[in-house]
Amino acid sequence: MNINDVYQSSSNFLRAADLKGQTIPLTISDIGTHVFNEGKSDQKVQIILTFEGKEKKLGLNATNARTIGALLGDESDNWIGKQIKIYPTKTDFAGEMVDCIRIVQDVPPEATFDDIPF
């Protein structure tokens, strides 16, 4: 039994565990912003993506926002109707490896041993 199946998040935001280890294609249906820690000195604003046919939203950290910007352009209003793929992975946060969601980027073709120039 997977603990993430038992203790499911009631949050409106996606978490890495929601992806169940898979890459998921999603079509962006709406874009907004959300203020976290509103009214506090450490408040921050994030871009929030809503997807066609999905209840949970994805809050974009700077890395994911810039990755989508590189793929679809920096004007987020033009992202509506476009597809991205997300996947769960790990990242270093405050010296600890934690779960996160990342955006699939174009990957160069895999080289054969003979193609490697060293």
N, CA, C and O atoms as a DFTB+ gen file, in Angstrom:
472 C
 N C O
     1  1       0.848      -1.169       0.000
     2  2       0.000       0.000       0.000
     3  2       0.901       1.243       0.000
     4  3       1.838       1.344       0.792
     5  1       0.605       2.166      -0.885
     6  2       1.382       3.399      -0.978
     7  2       0.795       4.429      -0.016
     8  3      -0.409       4.683      -0.035
     9  1       1.644       5.020       0.823
    10  2       1.135       5.988       1.804
    11  2       0.509       7.205       1.143
    12  3      -0.380       7.830       1.721
    13  1       0.967       7.556      -0.080
    14  2       0.390       8.709      -0.771
    15  2      -1.036       8.435      -1.235
    16  3      -1.815       9.366      -1.437
    17  1      -1.381       7.151      -1.406
    18  2      -2.761       6.804      -1.752
    19  2      -3.672       6.927      -0.529
    20  3      -4.842       7.285      -0.660
    21  1      -3.145       6.635       0.641
    22  2      -3.923       6.700       1.874
    23  2      -4.052       8.137       2.357
    24  3      -5.135       8.576       2.745
    25  1      -2.937       8.869       2.331
    26  2      -2.917      10.246       2.828
    27  2      -2.870      11.225       1.662
    28  3      -1.897      11.958       1.487
    29  1      -3.931      11.222       0.873
    30  2      -3.988      12.095      -0.287
    31  2      -4.157      13.541       0.141
    32  3      -4.842      13.847       1.117
    33  1      -3.518      14.415      -0.610
    34  2      -3.585      15.837      -0.322
    35  2      -4.943      16.397      -0.745
    36  3      -5.459      16.058      -1.810
    37  1      -5.508      17.247       0.089
    38  2      -6.757      17.912      -0.266
    39  2      -6.481      19.291      -0.874
    40  3      -7.403      20.071      -1.113
    41  1      -5.219      19.572      -1.116
    42  2      -4.816      20.851      -1.692
    43  2      -5.303      20.966      -3.131
    44  3      -5.488      19.959      -3.815
    45  1      -5.506      22.190      -3.581
    46  2      -5.859      22.456      -4.972
    47  2      -4.641      22.443      -5.880
    48  3      -4.773      22.590      -7.095
    49  1      -3.444      22.268      -5.299
    50  2      -2.211      22.335      -6.067
    51  2      -1.594      20.951      -6.225
    52  3      -1.627      20.132      -5.306
    53  1      -1.029      20.705      -7.406
    54  2      -0.354      19.445      -7.674
    55  2       0.879      19.295      -6.802
    56  3       1.547      20.274      -6.471
    57  1       1.172      18.044      -6.431
    58  2       2.431      17.715      -5.781
    59  2       3.046      16.561      -6.559
    60  3       2.357      15.870      -7.308
    61  1       4.322      16.360      -6.381
    62  2       5.035      15.336      -7.136
    63  2       4.388      13.962      -6.965
    64  3       4.306      13.199      -7.927
    65  1       3.933      13.640      -5.772
    66  2       3.320      12.328      -5.517
    67  2       2.050      12.121      -6.346
    68  3       1.700      10.981      -6.654
    69  1       1.358      13.197      -6.710
    70  2       0.143      13.081      -7.521
    71  2       0.428      12.482      -8.899
    72  3      -0.468      11.918      -9.527
    73  1       1.669      12.601      -9.370
    74  2       2.026      12.137     -10.710
    75  2       2.354      10.652     -10.747
    76  3       2.492      10.075     -11.825
    77  1       2.478      10.033      -9.586
    78  2       2.714       8.592      -9.462
    79  2       3.878       8.112     -10.337
    80  3       3.806       7.052     -10.959
    81  1       4.955       8.914     -10.371
    82  2       6.171       8.517     -11.072
    83  2       6.111       8.603     -12.585
    84  3       6.993       8.081     -13.267
    85  1       5.086       9.252     -13.123
    86  2       4.903       9.283     -14.572
    87  2       5.008      10.692     -15.134
    88  3       4.752      11.679     -14.444
    89  1       5.390      10.761     -16.405
    90  2       5.349      12.015     -17.151
    91  2       3.924      12.193     -17.656
    92  3       3.341      11.271     -18.226
    93  1       3.364      13.387     -17.443
    94  2       1.960      13.647     -17.761
    95  2       1.858      14.806     -18.760
    96  3       2.345      15.901     -18.477
    97  1       1.230      14.583     -19.931
    98  2       0.972      15.699     -20.842
    99  2      -0.281      16.446     -20.393
   100  3      -1.286      15.827     -20.044
   101  1      -0.221      17.765     -20.404
   102  2      -1.333      18.598     -19.957
   103  2      -1.502      19.776     -20.910
   104  3      -0.524      20.306     -21.438
   105  1      -2.741      20.173     -21.120
   106  2      -3.030      21.354     -21.931
   107  2      -3.431      22.493     -21.006
   108  3      -4.340      22.351     -20.188
   109  1      -2.755      23.609     -21.140
   110  2      -2.997      24.774     -20.286
   111  2      -4.320      25.415     -20.692
   112  3      -4.522      25.756     -21.858
   113  1      -5.222      25.577     -19.718
   114  2      -6.527      26.181     -20.015
   115  2      -6.686      27.572     -19.422
   116  3      -7.512      28.355     -19.892
   117  1      -5.909      27.888     -18.397
   118  2      -6.017      29.208     -17.775
   119  2      -4.730      29.516     -17.028
   120  3      -4.003      28.614     -16.610
   121  1      -4.465      30.788     -16.871
   122  2      -3.271      31.249     -16.161
   123  2      -3.690      32.355     -15.205
   124  3      -4.439      33.260     -15.571
   125  1      -3.207      32.269     -14.007
   126  2      -3.484      33.295     -13.011
   127  2      -2.276      33.460     -12.109
   128  3      -1.178      32.997     -12.420
   129  1      -2.500      34.125     -10.991
   130  2      -1.455      34.271      -9.987
   131  2      -2.045      33.958      -8.626
   132  3      -3.258      34.016      -8.426
   133  1      -1.178      33.631      -7.710
   134  2      -1.589      33.341      -6.340
   135  2      -0.544      33.945      -5.409
   136  3       0.658      33.819      -5.647
   137  1      -1.009      34.600      -4.350
   138  2      -0.107      35.171      -3.357
   139  2      -0.002      34.195      -2.191
   140  3      -1.000      33.884      -1.541
   141  1       1.204      33.717      -1.934
   142  2       1.451      32.843      -0.794
   143  2       1.931      33.687       0.374
   144  3       2.700      34.630       0.188
   145  1       1.480      33.353       1.575
   146  2       1.809      34.108       2.797
   147  2       1.330      35.557       2.687
   148  3       2.034      36.484       3.086
   149  1       0.140      35.737       2.150
   150  2      -0.400      37.088       1.923
   151  2      -0.387      37.913       3.204
   152  3      -0.818      37.450       4.260
   153  1       0.109      39.132       3.098
   154  2       0.145      40.047       4.221
   155  2       1.368      39.890       5.109
   156  3       1.574      40.686       6.024
   157  1       2.183      38.873       4.850
   158  2       3.382      38.663       5.651
   159  2       4.593      39.197       4.907
   160  3       4.542      39.409       3.695
   161  1       5.659      39.409       5.616
   162  2       6.858      39.981       5.002
   163  2       7.506      39.036       3.997
   164  3       8.231      39.490       3.112
   165  1       7.262      37.730       4.113
   166  2       7.869      36.780       3.185
   167  2       6.892      36.317       2.102
   168  3       7.061      35.235       1.540
   169  1       5.864      37.135       1.803
   170  2       4.888      36.739       0.796
   171  2       5.543      36.697      -0.584
   172  3       6.468      37.456      -0.873
   173  1       5.042      35.794      -1.426
   174  2       5.531      35.740      -2.792
   175  2       4.377      35.424      -3.725
   176  3       3.393      34.791      -3.341
   177  1       4.522      35.879      -4.954
   178  2       3.505      35.680      -5.976
   179  2       4.018      34.620      -6.946
   180  3       5.173      34.661      -7.370
   181  1       3.152      33.674      -7.292
   182  2       3.500      32.662      -8.286
   183  2       2.465      32.658      -9.397
   184  3       1.292      32.961      -9.183
   185  1       2.930      32.307     -10.591
   186  2       2.015      32.042     -11.696
   187  2       1.373      30.685     -11.428
   188  3       2.049      29.738     -11.027
   189  1       0.078      30.599     -11.650
   190  2      -0.668      29.370     -11.429
   191  2      -1.266      28.916     -12.758
   192  3      -1.930      29.694     -13.444
   193  1      -1.032      27.657     -13.119
   194  2      -1.593      27.095     -14.347
   195  2      -2.764      26.175     -14.011
   196  3      -2.702      25.379     -13.074
   197  1      -3.828      26.303     -14.796
   198  2      -4.965      25.398     -14.741
   199  2      -4.938      24.593     -16.033
   200  3      -4.574      25.109     -17.090
   201  1      -5.332      23.304     -15.938
   202  2      -5.239      22.418     -17.090
   203  2      -6.601      21.865     -17.476
   204  3      -7.463      21.652     -16.624
   205  1      -6.783      21.633     -18.775
   206  2      -8.036      21.078     -19.290
   207  2      -8.322      19.735     -18.631
   208  3      -7.477      18.840     -18.630
   209  1      -9.522      19.604     -18.071
   210  2      -9.976      18.347     -17.510
   211  2      -9.343      17.954     -16.189
   212  3      -9.536      16.827     -15.733
   213  1      -8.590      18.852     -15.557
   214  2      -7.918      18.537     -14.301
   215  2      -8.375      19.496     -13.211
   216  3      -8.600      20.680     -13.464
   217  1      -8.509      18.972     -11.993
   218  2      -8.939      19.804     -10.873
   219  2      -7.773      20.565     -10.246
   220  3      -7.904      21.740      -9.903
   221  1      -6.637      19.893     -10.100
   222  2      -5.511      20.518      -9.410
   223  2      -4.739      21.437     -10.346
   224  3      -4.669      21.214     -11.554
   225  1      -4.165      22.472      -9.753
   226  2      -3.408      23.482     -10.482
   227  2      -1.929      23.317     -10.172
   228  3      -1.555      22.640      -9.214
   229  1      -1.092      23.943     -10.993
   230  2       0.346      23.896     -10.779
   231  2       0.864      25.303     -10.536
   232  3       0.756      26.174     -11.399
   233  1       1.428      25.517      -9.355
   234  2       2.102      26.775      -9.051
   235  2       3.512      26.709      -9.607
   236  3       4.250      25.763      -9.331
   237  1       3.891      27.712     -10.390
   238  2       5.197      27.691     -11.036
   239  2       6.251      28.392     -10.187
   240  3       6.119      29.570      -9.855
   241  1       7.288      27.656      -9.847
   242  2       8.455      28.304      -9.270
   243  2       9.219      28.947     -10.423
   244  3       8.845      28.773     -11.582
   245  1      10.270      29.677     -10.124
   246  2      11.012      30.398     -11.166
   247  2      11.593      29.434     -12.202
   248  3      11.584      29.734     -13.396
   249  1      12.094      28.292     -11.760
   250  2      12.678      27.314     -12.693
   251  2      11.641      26.842     -13.701
   252  3      11.903      26.847     -14.904
   253  1      10.472      26.435     -13.229
   254  2       9.439      25.944     -14.140
   255  2       8.869      27.048     -15.021
   256  3       8.568      26.806     -16.190
   257  1       8.719      28.246     -14.486
   258  2       8.225      29.365     -15.294
   259  2       9.201      29.683     -16.424
   260  3       8.787      29.908     -17.561
   261  1      10.483      29.701     -16.115
   262  2      11.494      29.995     -17.150
   263  2      11.597      28.868     -18.170
   264  3      11.834      29.121     -19.351
   265  1      11.421      27.628     -17.725
   266  2      11.450      26.500     -18.653
   267  2      10.290      26.592     -19.641
   268  3      10.480      26.410     -20.843
   269  1       9.097      26.874     -19.138
   270  2       7.945      27.029     -20.033
   271  2       8.147      28.240     -20.934
   272  3       7.804      28.202     -22.116
   273  1       8.702      29.317     -20.380
   274  2       8.987      30.497     -21.191
   275  2       9.926      30.183     -22.340
   276  3       9.743      30.689     -23.448
   277  1      10.928      29.357     -22.090
   278  2      11.868      28.972     -23.145
   279  2      11.177      28.116     -24.206
   280  3      11.531      28.186     -25.383
   281  1      10.201      27.315     -23.802
   282  2       9.491      26.442     -24.734
   283  2       8.383      27.161     -25.498
   284  3       8.210      26.945     -26.698
   285  1       7.627      28.024     -24.797
   286  2       6.412      28.608     -25.374
   287  2       6.452      30.121     -25.532
   288  3       5.513      30.714     -26.064
   289  1       7.524      30.747     -25.078
   290  2       7.626      32.202     -25.138
   291  2       7.379      32.819     -23.772
   292  3       6.723      32.219     -22.921
   293  1       7.903      34.007     -23.567
   294  2       7.836      34.659     -22.268
   295  2       6.469      35.260     -21.926
   296  3       6.206      35.553     -20.759
   297  1       5.607      35.446     -22.908
   298  2       4.279      36.024     -22.652
   299  2       3.315      34.904     -22.255
   300  3       2.847      34.143     -23.102
   301  1       3.030      34.818     -20.966
   302  2       2.244      33.685     -20.454
   303  2       0.822      33.639     -21.016
   304  3       0.230      32.562     -21.078
   305  1       0.265      34.767     -21.420
   306  2      -1.088      34.743     -21.996
   307  2      -1.130      33.886     -23.259
   308  3      -2.187      33.364     -23.613
   309  1       0.007      33.734     -23.944
   310  2       0.070      32.926     -25.162
   311  2       0.197      31.428     -24.874
   312  3       0.187      30.624     -25.806
   313  1       0.313      31.045     -23.615
   314  2       0.446      29.629     -23.250
   315  2      -0.899      28.897     -23.263
   316  3      -0.934      27.670     -23.364
   317  1      -1.991      29.631     -23.164
   318  2      -3.310      29.005     -23.099
   319  2      -3.551      28.202     -24.382
   320  3      -3.353      28.694     -25.493
   321  1      -3.985      26.951     -24.192
   322  2      -4.219      26.055     -25.315
   323  2      -2.998      25.244     -25.717
   324  3      -3.102      24.330     -26.535
   325  1      -1.847      25.569     -25.154
   326  2      -0.609      24.847     -25.471
   327  2      -0.415      23.693     -24.492
   328  3      -0.913      23.712     -23.366
   329  1       0.328      22.684     -24.959
   330  2       0.570      21.508     -24.132
   331  2       1.993      21.516     -23.572
   332  3       2.951      21.887     -24.251
   333  1       2.094      21.100     -22.326
   334  2       3.384      20.856     -21.694
   335  2       3.348      19.453     -21.110
   336  3       2.286      18.838     -21.006
   337  1       4.509      18.957     -20.732
   338  2       4.593      17.681     -20.036
   339  2       5.306      17.929     -18.719
   340  3       6.321      18.624     -18.670
   341  1       4.764      17.355     -17.649
   342  2       5.384      17.492     -16.337
   343  2       5.781      16.114     -15.822
   344  3       5.200      15.098     -16.203
   345  1       6.782      16.103     -14.950
   346  2       7.226      14.837     -14.370
   347  2       7.736      15.068     -12.954
   348  3       8.178      16.167     -12.619
   349  1       7.675      14.035     -12.126
   350  2       8.192      14.159     -10.763
   351  2       9.692      13.850     -10.736
   352  3      10.170      12.976     -11.459
   353  1      10.418      14.575      -9.899
   354  2      11.851      14.328      -9.727
   355  2      12.246      14.836      -8.348
   356  3      11.392      15.045      -7.487
   357  1      13.521      15.031      -8.146
   358  2      14.042      15.543      -6.876
   359  2      14.847      16.810      -7.148
   360  3      15.376      17.004      -8.243
   361  1      14.928      17.665      -6.137
   362  2      15.770      18.855      -6.213
   363  2      16.373      19.112      -4.845
   364  3      15.852      18.653      -3.829
   365  1      17.461      19.842      -4.826
   366  2      18.105      20.210      -3.571
   367  2      17.411      21.442      -3.012
   368  3      17.334      22.475      -3.677
   369  1      16.912      21.334      -1.799
   370  2      16.284      22.469      -1.125
   371  2      16.846      22.539       0.286
   372  3      16.632      21.637       1.096
   373  1      17.556      23.600       0.568
   374  2      18.151      23.823       1.895
   375  2      19.022      22.636       2.321
   376  3      19.017      22.226       3.482
   377  1      19.769      22.096       1.351
   378  2      20.689      21.013       1.664
   379  2      20.055      19.638       1.759
   380  3      20.712      18.679       2.164
   381  1      18.789      19.530       1.392
   382  2      18.079      18.247       1.473
   383  2      17.429      17.960       0.122
   384  3      16.921      18.877      -0.523
   385  1      17.437      16.713      -0.310
   386  2      16.768      16.335      -1.553
   387  2      15.271      16.168      -1.280
   388  3      14.868      15.385      -0.421
   389  1      14.458      16.917      -2.024
   390  2      13.006      16.893      -1.833
   391  2      12.317      16.631      -3.171
   392  3      12.879      16.887      -4.236
   393  1      11.091      16.118      -3.094
   394  2      10.302      15.875      -4.295
   395  2       9.906      17.202      -4.938
   396  3       9.673      18.199      -4.255
   397  1       9.837      17.189      -6.266
   398  2       9.389      18.377      -6.994
   399  2       8.793      17.948      -8.326
   400  3       8.877      16.785      -8.722
   401  1       8.192      18.910      -9.003
   402  2       7.656      18.708     -10.355
   403  2       8.477      19.581     -11.281
   404  3       8.770      20.734     -10.968
   405  1       8.848      19.022     -12.429
   406  2       9.579      19.769     -13.453
   407  2       8.866      19.636     -14.788
   408  3       8.017      18.765     -14.981
   409  1       9.233      20.525     -15.704
   410  2       8.682      20.568     -17.050
   411  2       9.645      19.838     -17.980
   412  3      10.853      20.065     -17.917
   413  1       9.124      18.964     -18.841
   414  2       9.961      18.265     -19.802
   415  2      10.491      19.267     -20.820
   416  3       9.741      20.065     -21.381
   417  1      11.787      19.208     -21.042
   418  2      12.429      20.032     -22.059
   419  2      12.852      19.130     -23.216
   420  3      12.913      17.909     -23.070
   421  1      13.138      19.730     -24.349
   422  2      13.659      18.947     -25.465
   423  2      14.996      18.356     -25.056
   424  3      15.857      19.040     -24.503
   425  1      15.149      17.082     -25.336
   426  2      16.368      16.378     -24.971
   427  2      17.117      16.045     -26.257
   428  3      16.515      15.543     -27.206
   429  1      18.431      16.318     -26.303
   430  2      19.176      15.964     -27.515
   431  2      19.205      14.453     -27.703
   432  3      19.054      13.707     -26.735
   433  1      19.397      13.992     -28.941
   434  2      19.421      12.548     -29.167
   435  2      20.585      11.891     -28.427
   436  3      21.630      12.501     -28.202
   437  1      20.375      10.655     -28.065
   438  2      21.400       9.913     -27.345
   439  2      22.529       9.532     -28.304
   440  3      22.272       9.086     -29.422
   441  1      23.755       9.706     -27.874
   442  2      24.918       9.389     -28.700
   443  2      25.285       7.919     -28.535
   444  3      25.030       7.305     -27.499
   445  1      25.885       7.380     -29.574
   446  2      26.488       6.059     -29.450
   447  2      27.922       6.263     -29.010
   448  3      28.459       7.365     -29.121
   449  1      28.536       5.226     -28.520
   450  2      29.912       5.356     -28.024
   451  2      30.845       5.908     -29.106
   452  3      31.756       6.678     -28.799
   453  1      30.628       5.524     -30.362
   454  2      31.495       5.975     -31.455
   455  2      31.322       7.463     -31.749
   456  3      32.221       8.078     -32.322
   457  1      30.194       8.053     -31.371
   458  2      29.926       9.472     -31.622
   459  2      30.613      10.387     -30.623
   460  3      30.766      11.581     -30.878
   461  1      31.024       9.841     -29.496
   462  2      31.600      10.673     -28.448
   463  2      33.023      11.080     -28.834
   464  3      33.850      10.219     -29.134
   465  1      33.316      12.387     -28.829
   466  2      34.609      12.859     -29.362
   467  2      35.770      12.777     -28.374
   468  3      36.789      13.423     -28.618
   469  1      35.686      12.048     -27.308
   470  2      36.815      11.949     -26.382
   471  2      37.094      10.510     -26.025
   472  3      38.013      10.232     -25.254
